[in-house]
């Protein structure tokens, strides 16, 4: 069996006949200088209106069938179409006598090249602009959406690269897996496919082009692998393995595998995939989805609905974490992130706390409120005071309510330094390894640093030790928890709950069930003492 290496997105395996997707025709029509700018401007406006209508229809379908990840990407497309800088570039081309097709292509070309040269997550945005360019060019030519592009169910779709629009269609077409020549696991297309649980391997390189149309192909996203002509028993054993309902170490110690979600609908999908609860409910997604913060009643409904999905489990709801890549429409983006921003808007914060208290009384599951981006002990104290006031207000109004447990995110070096003090003041600690790794290593939000860097492993160890000493549970809700081998390392460090994307739940459960805790602890101790990332990677390969 021949293997090709790439970058896995999510987890899971797939096998099926290879179907190559044709690349979009993004070449503008031949030069035709001297076009009437007014005529071409009208053509551009008509094409933009058609594109907005198409995006609106796709966004509605994506919200229902795929989820928030796809809905948000398509909504961002619409916003960009009316970006003043984009409009100015198109207008410059039209004024020079360019046909509308060439004006659009030239307006986007420099941005696409600049994004790709930047690298990291920024490079992934180039595919978003390619998607928009293709949509506008098709509209200008009077063409409908790409035809003949959706492969049959159970096929493995292969492509040079994927844009978000095509990813949405593949995610709902029933393909068994996807592999691409180029791409990043942080790109929007990859995120959409992962949210739908489609096994995907991106960035395989030109070697993927050697795969013939119709050839049998196997994918293993967790192993970053594309297998050519795989044996039938290889994928059967991987795909037919059933995740246990309850995960226990070899000693009988229970371990929880929960899910990261942004809505009650996603919570329901997580339960179907075997999640024990919700380890991270991103409450800010409610506001981002509706272009504004929902009122107290609507928030109560959303939180209670998520609790009802896990009547015998726990749902950890993070208070609003606006800022960075999650801007609140109309808000001052120079304001701090996380709990500090909530405390700076006390009326909105108090309203959310009241909604959470009401949901705790109404919903079937147990609720924990988690504070994001904590950097100071005073922030926890201030939230407790607001929570006292919120429960008093509800009691006076004779509104049924229940005070939820309070937890804190550890995702900054400040929180690591204060981990012992934090652990003595909250009921649980949540590790946000995505932000923690960036802050510890001093990289930007667009970067994608490895959590296996020794400095990050040691920061995690310190936070977990503080929670263990305080006898409170500690969960990890960053992407690192979805890697089955790193999840085993986290358990060895003392993490008792792994919260992952819904599609990753089965693989993590299978890896952790029956794990030898003393062996995992010994391996974790060696990882924390390692001096280089390569040493940590070797230990992860060795496994407990």
N, C-alpha and C positions, 0 to 999 in steps of 0.2 A: 504494500500500500504506500503510495507516494503522498507526502504531506507538503502543503504550502503554508508558510507562516504569515500571519496578519495581526490585526488587533481585534480581539473579541469585544463585542458589545453585549452586555448582559450575560446571561448564562443559557444553557440549553444546547441541544443538538438537533440536527436536521439531516435528512437524506432525501434525495430525489433527483429527477432529471434536470440537467442544467438548461436554463433558458436565458439567452442573452437579450438584454434590453437594448433597443436601438438608442443611440445618443440623440438628443434633441438638435434640431437644426437652428443654431443660434447665429448663423451668418446673415447679416443684413443684405438686402438686395444690392445689386451692382450700383456703382456710382451713377447718379443722374443729376449732375449739378444744375443749379438754376431753378430749382423747384420754387413754386409760389409759397412763401412762408405761411400765409394765411390758410391756404388749402391744407398744407401739411400739419399746421397747428390744429386744425379741426380734426384731421385724421388721428393725431395723437390723443386729443381729448376724448374722441369716441372710443379709441382702443383702451385708454385708461378706464373709462366708464365700464366697458365690457369686462376688463380684468377685475375691477372692484366687485362687479356683480358675480363673477366666477368665484372669486376668493370668498365672498360672503356665503355663497351656497356650499362651497367646500368646507368652510369653517364650521357651519352648522352641522354638516354631516360628520366632520372630524370630531366635534365635541361629543357627539352621541356615540360614535363607533370607536374612537381611538382614545380620547381623553384630552386633558388640558394641555399637554405638551404640544400636540398638533394644533389645537385651537389657538394657542398663544402665538405660535410661529406664523400662522396665516394672518392673524390680526396685525402682527408687526409688518408683514408685507403690505397690507393696506395702508398703514401709516407712512411707510417709506415712499409710496407712490406720490404722496403730497408733500414730501420733504422739500423745503425751499431750495436747498443746494442741488437736488436732483432736477427740479423744475428749471433752475437757472441754467444748468448744463444742457438740458434738452433745448431750451429756448435759444441758447448760443448756436447750436447746430442748425436749428431751423432758420435762424436769421442769416446764416451763411449759405443758405440754399440747399441744405441737405434734405433728402427725403426723411420722413419721420422714422423709418426703420434705422437708418444710419445714425440719426441724432440720438435715438434711444441707446443703441449699442455703444456709441462713443461716450455717452454720459455715464455708463456703468463700467466701462472697460478699465479705467484707471483705478477705480475703487476695488475692483476684483483683484487686479494685480497687486495693489498695495496691501490688501488683506492677506493674500497668500504669502507675500514677502515677510509680513510681521510674524507669522507662525502662531503656534498655540491655538487657543480657542478663537482668536480673531480670524485666523485663516479659515476656520469653518464657516464664517459669515459669507465668504466668497460664493459658496454654493447657494446661499439664500438669494444673492443678487443674480446668479445664473438662472435661478428659477423665475425670478421676476422678469429678467430679460427675455427668456423664452416665452413667457405668458404674453408679454406686450407684443413681441414679434408675431406670434400666432394671431393675436387679435388684429394687428395691422394687416395681416395677409388674409383675414377673413376665415382662418382655420378654426375648427373646433379643438377641444383639448386633445392631447396626443392620442392617436388611435393605435390599436394593435400593440399596446405596451404592457398590458396586464397579463402575466403568464398564468397558466392554469394552476388550479389548486394543487398543493403538494409538490410543486416544482421548486427548485432552488434558483432564485433570480440572480443573474450576474450582470454587472454593469461597470462601465468605466468609473463613474461616480454617481452619487445620488443627490438630488435636491429634495427639499422638504415636501414639495407637492407630490412628487412621485412616491416618496416614502409613505405618505398618507394613503395613497391608493394601494401600495403593496401591503400595507399593514391590515387593510380590510379585504384583500383579495384572496386570503387563505394560503399564501405561499408558505412553504415549510421553512425557508431560510433565505438569507441574502448574503452575497459576497461582492466586494467591489475592488477595483484596481487601486483607486485612490480614496482618500477620506480619513476622517478622524472620529474617534469614539465620542468626542465632545461636540461634534457637529449636530445641527438640529435634525437632520435626517436620521442619524444614529439614535438620537434621544427618542424620536418618535417610534422607531422600530422597537427599541428596548421597552418603551412604555406599553407596547402591545404584546410584548413577550415573544417577538420574532427573533430567533437565533441569527446573529449577524456577525460577520467578520469583515472588517474594512482594511484598506491600506495593504492589500496582498501584493500589489506591484504587478509588473508586466507578466510575471509568471502565470497569473490567472488567465491571461489571454490564450494560453495553450489548451484550455479546456474547450472541447468541442460542444457544439449545440447538441443537446440530448444526452450527453454523457452523464453517467451516474456520479453524483458528487455528495460528499458528506461534510457537514460543518460541526465544529465543536467550539462554541463561543468562549466557554470558560478556559479552554486550552489554547485559544488564539490560533485555531488550525482549520485549514481546508484540506480534506482528504479526497484524492482522486481515485476513483474506482474502489470505494471502501467495501470491506466485507460486511455482509448483511448482519452477522452476529455482533459486530462492533457497535453499530448504532442501536440494535435491538436492546442490548444490555443497558445502554445509557438512557434510552428513551422510555423503556418500560419499568425502570426502577421507580418504586413508589415511595414518596416521602412519608415518614412516620407522622402520625397525628401529634404525638407528644415526644419531644426530644429529651433524652436523658443521657448523661455521661455513663461510662461503664460502672461508676460507683453508685449510680442511681440519682445523682444530683440533677434536678431539672434545669433545662436551658430553654429560653424563649427565642423564637424567631418571628419577629413582627414585621410590619410593612411601613414604608414611607408613602404617604398619600396626600392629596390636596382636596379631596371631596369625599362625601359619603358614597358616591358611586365607585370611586377608586377603592374605598375601604371594602365594599362588597366584592369587588374583583380580587382583592387581596385575600379575603376569606376563602373564596373559591380555590385559590392556589395554596391554601393550607396555612396561612398566617395565623399566629396565635393572638394577634391583636394589632394595634397601631402604635408603633414606636415614635412616629413623627407625623403629626397632622399639620401641614403648612397652612396656617389660618390666613396668611396674607394672600393666598391664592383666591380666596373668596372675593377679596377686594379687586385683585387684578383681573378677575374674570368679569366683573360687573362694572369696571371703570370707576370704582368708588367703594368706600367702606360700607358694607351692608348695615342696616340698623340693628338694634338689639334683638328684635324679634326674629329677623332673618338669620342672624348669627346663631341664636338659640336653636332654631330649627336645624341648621346645618350641623352643629356640634352634636345635638341629640341624635340625629340620624346616623352619624358615624358611630356613636356609642351603641346604638341599637344593632349595628352589624356584628358586634362582639359582646353579646350579653354575658358571657362567662370570662371575658378578657378585659384587658386594660387598653385605653386609648389615651395617648399622650399628645395633647394639643399645644403646639408652640404659639405663644402670643405673636402678634404681628412682627414680622422681620422685614421691614421695608428698607430699600436702599440698594446700591450696587446694581445688580442685574434684575432687581425687583422694585422698580421705582413706583411710588404711589402717584397716580396722575394728579398734576397740579400742586404737588408738594415741593418743598424746598429740599433739593437733593444734596445740599451741603450739610444737612442735619446728620447727626450720628446714626448708626445702625442699631437695630435690635431693641433691647429693653430701654436703652437710653432715649431712643426716639419716642417710644411709647410714653415714658415718663414726662417727656417734653410736651406731650399732648394729653394732659390728664383727663379731660372729658371723654376723649375717644378711648383711652385706656380703661377708664372706669366702666364705660359702656361694655367693652369686651369682657371685662371681669364679671360683670353682672350676667351677661349672656352665658358665660362658662358656668357660673354657679347655678343658673336656672337649668342648663343642660345636664349638669351633674345630678340634679334631682329627677329629671325626666328620662334621661337615657338609661338603657339597661346595663351597660358596662361601667367599669370604674374609670374615673377621669383623673388624669394628672395634668396640671398646667405647667408648661416648660418655658423658662425665660431664655430668650436668645441673646447671644453675644454679650454675656455678662462680663464686666471688667472691674467692677467695684462691689464691695460688700454692701455699701449704702444702697445700691440698686435693689438688692433683694429685700432689704429692710423697707424701702419705699414701696415696693410692690405689696409686701405684707400689710402695710398701712392702708393702701388702696383696697386690698382685699377685705380688710376689716370694715372699711367704709361701705364697700359694695354690699356685703352681707347685711350690714345695718340698714341700708336703704331698702333692700328687698324685704327684710323683716318688717320694717315700718309699713311698707306697702302691702304686706300680707301675701307676698309672692312666694310660692314654693321654691326652695333653693337648697343647695348643699355645698358646703365649702370643700373644694377639691384639694388634693395634695399638690404641693409645689415642688417643682424640680428646676434645675439650672443646666444650661448648655455650657460645656467646656470646649471652647473653640478658638481661644486666644491665649497667647503666652501669659497675659495677666491672670486669666482664670486658672491656668496651671499653677502659677505662683500662689494663688489664693485657694487652691483646691481644698485644703484641709478646713479652712474657715467656711468655705461654701458648703462643704459636705456636712458640716455641723449645723447648718441652717436650713437645709432642704431635705426632701424625702427621697430624692433620686438625683443622679447625675447622668447627663447625656453627652456623649462625645461626638462633636461635629468634626470629623476628621478631614472633610474637604477644606474648610476654612482653617482649621488648626495647622494642617500641613503647609498651606500657603503662608500663614503668619509666621510660623516657626522658621521656615526657610527663606522668608523675605521676598517672595515672588508676588506678581500681580494676580488679580482675579482671573485674568485670561490665561494664565499659565496652568499647567496640569502636573504639579510636582508629585513625586511618588511618596506614598505613606510609608514605604519601606526604608526611607532614609533614617539612619540611626537617631538623629535628633528628634524626629517625629515619634519614633517608637519609644524613646525615653520620656518624651512629654506625655504620651499616652500612659506609660507605666506610672508616672507620678500621680496623674489624675485618678487612675484606677486604685492605686494604693491608698490614696486619701479617702476614697469612697468606701473601700473595704475596711479601713480602720474605723470609719464612722458607722459601719454596719448598715449601709444603705446600698440598694441595687445600682448598678451602672450599666447603661446600654450604650451601644455604638450605633449611630444612625447615619454615618457617612458612607460613601461609595465603597470604602475599604471593607466594610462588613459583608458586601455582596461577593467578594472573592472568597471562595470556600477555604482556601489555604490560609489566607490572612485572618478569616473568621476563626479558624482553629487557634491561630496565634493570639488573637484577642481573648479567647476563652482561657488560654494559658496565662494571660496577664491578669485575669480575674473578671472580665466582662461576663455578665450573666444574661444579657439580652442583645441580640443582633437585629437591627431594624434595617430592612433592605427594600429595594424595588420589588413589587409584587412578583415579577417573573423570576426573581432570584431565590424566592423562598424555598422551593423544593430542593434545589441543589445544596443550599446552605444547611437545610435540615438533614439531608442525607449525610453530609460531611460530618456534622457534629453529633449525630446520634451514635451513642456508644463510645465516644471519644475517651481516651485515657487521660484523665485530668493531671495526674502527676507527670506524665510524659509531656503533656502540653505545657505545663508550668516550667519544666526543665528547658524545653525548647525556647519558651518565651524569655527565660532568664538569659540564655545565650544570645538571643536576638537583641535584648536591651544592652548587652555588653559589647555588641559588635561595633566595629569602627567604620565600616563601609557598607554601602547599600548592597554591593555584591555579596557580602557575607550574609546579610539578612535574606537576600533572594535565595541563596543556597540553602539556608535553614528552612525557608518556606517550601522549597522543593523536597527537602528531606521529610518534613512534616512529622507530627507526633504520632 
